[in-house]
Amino acid sequence: MGVATISRLVHEGCEAFWKHREIFMKIPNDRDDWRMIAANFWEKWQFPHCIGALDGKHVVLMKPDKSGSLYYNYKETCSIVLKALVDANLKFIAISTGALGRNSDGGIFARSRLGQRFADGDFNFPPSAPLPESEHLGPLPYVAVGDEAFPLLYHLMRPFPGRQNSIDKQIFNYRLSRARRIMENAFGIFAARWMVFHTKIALQPAHANSVVKAACVLHSLLKAKTTPSQKAQLMEEAADVNSVDGLANVRGTGGMVTEAAISVRDSFKEFFMQDKSVPWQMQNVQRGRFSDN
């Protein structure tokens, strides 16, 4: 086959994977599915009511012709932005991709369908309920966890800002960061599997976006089929995701914060400090590990 034919088939294949994405990468419609995801986070990462870890990466491109500074990001490269929600088993639950690299990361999330659904509470999450053995805190919502690039929302927790936080805030930040770091593992495995993300992608943005979406679907398919030995090898290859040339961290600041979201975060803080502390949390906070600040 000619090069042009192969190129067309690759793009058609990527579009086909995305068209049938719900076979392998389906946003849960049933509240019991969300509860199962939350149960896995509680069992593996000791963060209750967590329905996913949220993060974003810049996917680096060759500068498109006549694009000016549209795709130029803070890393002084050209990129499109991938934002993803992953479960405790490192599978993508939902993604948003294709935003211009020059835009602020907070603005990208706020304008994306993913961000709008979080802001509107449009994911059919289970209703608020007490945290494990903590009925005195009252019912609390199911939440995703993200870093300081994301806003604090009723269904989205981010760290307390600042470097001089009280111990209880530092412990909350540690517990949140511990659950959120699986996102780094997911992106690391993602890039280790698809070597195109170690380079500047030499495609037009629309085609690059199609490749990213197809790779996310295939990642979720393969996560469901990965053996323990394969997982160990991929985790080793993904140990330093920030060194990957084609993926760079997003950064940004939060937007408007509601009193309800502040109250939810304070309740989780109390839960981690008193109700369900873990033996190692104080030691790790004192050592400055897993700090988001």
C-alpha positions in Angstrom: 0.0 0.0 0.0 1.0 3.6 -0.6 2.0 5.9 2.3 -1.2 8.0 1.8 -3.4 4.9 2.0 -1.7 3.7 5.2 -2.0 7.2 6.7 -5.8 7.3 5.8 -6.3 3.8 7.4 -4.5 4.8 10.6 -6.7 7.9 11.0 -9.9 5.9 10.2 -8.8 3.3 12.7 -8.3 5.9 15.4 -11.7 7.3 14.7 -13.3 3.9 14.9 -11.7 3.2 18.3 -13.2 6.5 19.6 -16.6 5.9 18.1 -16.8 2.6 20.0 -15.0 3.8 23.1 -17.8 2.8 25.5 -16.9 -0.8 25.0 -13.6 -0.2 26.9 -13.8 3.3 28.4 -17.3 3.9 29.6 -18.4 6.7 32.0 -20.5 4.8 34.6 -24.2 5.4 34.4 -25.1 3.2 37.3 -24.5 4.6 40.8 -23.3 1.2 42.0 -20.5 1.4 39.4 -19.4 4.7 41.0 -19.6 3.1 44.4 -17.4 0.2 43.2 -14.7 2.7 42.0 -14.9 4.5 45.4 -14.6 1.2 47.3 -11.4 0.5 45.3 -9.9 3.9 46.2 -10.8 3.3 49.9 -9.2 -0.2 49.9 -6.1 0.7 47.9 -5.4 4.4 48.8 -7.4 5.0 52.0 -9.4 7.9 50.5 -13.1 7.4 50.9 -15.9 8.5 48.5 -13.3 9.0 45.8 -14.6 8.4 42.3 -11.4 9.2 40.4 -8.1 11.0 40.2 -8.0 14.0 37.8 -5.0 15.4 36.0 -3.9 16.9 32.7 -0.9 16.7 30.4 0.3 18.7 27.4 0.8 16.5 24.4 3.6 18.1 22.4 3.2 18.7 18.7 5.4 20.0 15.9 4.4 23.6 15.4 1.5 23.6 12.9 1.9 25.9 9.9 0.5 29.4 10.2 -0.6 28.7 13.8 1.2 31.7 15.4 1.2 31.3 19.1 -2.1 29.4 19.4 -0.5 26.1 20.6 2.5 27.7 22.4 2.5 26.7 26.1 4.4 27.7 29.2 7.0 25.0 28.5 7.8 26.9 25.3 6.6 24.0 23.1 3.4 23.6 21.0 0.8 21.3 22.4 -2.8 20.2 22.8 -4.0 19.4 26.3 -5.3 16.0 27.5 -7.3 16.0 30.8 -8.3 12.6 32.2 -10.2 11.0 35.1 -8.8 7.6 36.1 -10.0 4.9 38.5 -8.0 3.2 41.2 -6.8 0.6 38.7 -5.3 3.3 36.4 -8.0 3.0 33.7 -9.3 6.1 32.1 -13.0 6.8 33.0 -13.4 10.0 31.0 -11.1 12.3 29.0 -11.2 15.8 27.4 -8.6 16.5 24.8 -7.8 18.9 22.0 -7.7 22.3 23.8 -5.0 24.7 22.7 -1.7 24.7 24.6 -1.6 28.4 25.1 -4.8 28.5 27.1 -4.7 28.5 30.9 -5.2 25.0 32.4 -7.9 26.3 34.8 -9.7 27.9 31.9 -9.4 24.7 29.8 -11.0 22.6 32.5 -13.8 25.1 33.2 -14.7 25.3 29.5 -14.4 21.5 28.8 -17.4 19.2 28.9 -15.6 17.3 31.7 -15.3 20.4 33.8 -18.8 21.5 33.2 -20.2 18.2 34.2 -18.2 18.4 37.5 -19.4 21.9 38.1 -23.1 21.0 37.4 -23.0 17.7 39.3 -24.0 15.9 36.0 -22.3 12.5 36.5 -25.1 10.7 38.3 -22.8 10.2 41.4 -24.4 8.4 44.3 -26.1 10.6 46.8 -24.2 12.0 49.8 -23.6 9.5 52.6 -21.5 9.3 55.8 -17.9 8.4 55.5 -16.8 5.0 57.0 -17.6 4.9 60.7 -18.0 8.7 60.8 -21.7 9.4 60.9 -21.1 12.4 63.1 -19.6 14.3 60.1 -22.9 14.0 58.3 -23.5 12.9 54.7 -20.6 13.9 52.4 -20.6 13.8 48.5 -18.6 11.5 46.3 -15.6 13.4 44.9 -12.7 13.3 42.5 -9.2 14.4 43.6 -6.9 16.8 41.7 -3.9 19.0 42.3 -3.7 22.8 42.6 -4.4 23.2 38.9 -8.0 22.4 39.5 -10.7 24.4 41.3 -12.3 23.4 44.6 -15.8 22.2 43.8 -18.5 20.3 45.6 -17.5 17.1 43.8 -13.8 17.9 43.3 -11.2 18.2 46.1 -7.9 20.0 45.7 -5.1 20.7 48.2 -5.1 23.5 50.8 -2.9 26.2 49.3 0.2 27.7 50.9 3.4 26.3 52.5 2.7 27.2 56.1 -0.3 25.1 56.7 -1.4 23.6 60.0 -0.8 19.9 60.6 -4.4 18.9 59.9 -4.2 20.7 56.5 -0.9 19.1 55.7 -2.3 15.7 56.5 -5.3 16.3 54.2 -2.9 17.4 51.4 -0.8 14.2 52.0 -3.8 11.9 51.9 -5.2 13.6 48.8 -1.9 13.6 47.0 -1.4 9.9 47.9 -4.6 9.1 46.1 -4.0 11.5 43.2 -0.5 10.2 42.4 -2.0 7.2 40.6 -2.7 9.7 37.9 1.0 10.1 37.3 1.3 6.3 37.2 -1.5 6.2 34.6 0.1 8.8 32.4 3.5 7.1 32.8 2.2 3.7 31.6 0.2 5.5 28.9 3.5 7.1 27.5 5.5 3.9 28.0 3.0 1.9 25.9 2.7 4.5 23.1 6.1 5.7 22.2 4.7 8.5 20.0 4.2 10.4 23.3 8.0 10.5 23.8 8.3 12.7 20.8 6.8 15.8 19.2 3.9 14.5 17.2 4.3 15.4 13.5 0.6 15.6 12.7 -1.9 18.3 12.2 -3.7 19.1 15.5 -7.0 17.4 14.5 -5.2 14.2 13.6 -3.0 14.3 16.7 -6.2 14.7 18.8 -7.6 11.6 17.1 -4.4 9.7 18.0 -4.6 10.8 21.6 -8.3 9.7 22.0 -7.6 6.3 20.4 -4.6 5.7 22.6 -6.7 6.5 25.7 -9.3 3.9 24.6 -6.6 1.3 23.9 -4.9 2.1 27.3 -8.1 1.2 29.1 -8.6 -2.0 27.1 -5.0 -3.1 27.9 -5.3 -2.2 31.5 -8.1 -4.7 31.7 -5.9 -7.4 30.2 -2.5 -6.6 31.9 -0.9 -9.5 33.8 0.9 -8.8 37.2 4.3 -9.2 35.6 3.5 -6.9 32.7 2.1 -4.3 35.2 5.4 -4.4 37.1 7.4 -3.8 34.0 5.2 -0.9 32.8 5.4 0.7 36.3 9.2 0.5 36.2 9.2 2.1 32.7 6.8 4.8 33.9 8.7 5.6 37.1 9.5 9.1 35.9 6.7 10.3 33.8 7.8 14.0 34.0 10.9 13.1 32.0 8.8 12.0 29.0 9.5 14.5 26.2 6.0 14.4 24.7 4.0 14.8 27.9 4.3 17.8 30.2 2.4 18.7 33.4 -0.5 21.2 33.3 -0.6 24.0 35.7 -3.1 26.6 36.8 -5.2 28.0 39.6 -8.6 27.4 41.0 -11.7 29.4 40.2 -14.6 30.5 42.4 -15.0 28.5 45.6 -18.3 27.9 47.3 -18.9 27.6 51.0 -20.3 24.1 50.4 -17.1 22.9 48.8 -15.0 24.4 51.6 -17.2 22.6 54.2 -16.8 19.3 52.4 -13.0 19.7 52.3 -13.0 20.6 56.0 -15.0 17.5 56.8 -12.6 15.2 54.9 -9.7 17.0 56.8 -11.3 16.1 60.1 -11.9 12.5 59.0 -8.2 12.1 58.1 -7.0 13.8 61.2 -9.2 12.1 63.8 -11.5 9.4 62.5 -9.4 7.4 60.1 -5.8 8.5 60.5 -3.2 6.0 59.2 0.0 5.2 61.2 2.4 6.6 58.6 0.7 9.9 57.7 2.4 12.0 60.4 5.8 10.6 59.6 5.4 11.3 55.9 4.1 14.8 56.5 7.1 15.6 58.7 9.4 14.3 56.0 7.6 16.5 53.4 6.6 13.6 51.2 3.8 13.8 48.7 3.5 17.5 49.2 1.3 19.3 46.6 2.7 22.7 47.6 
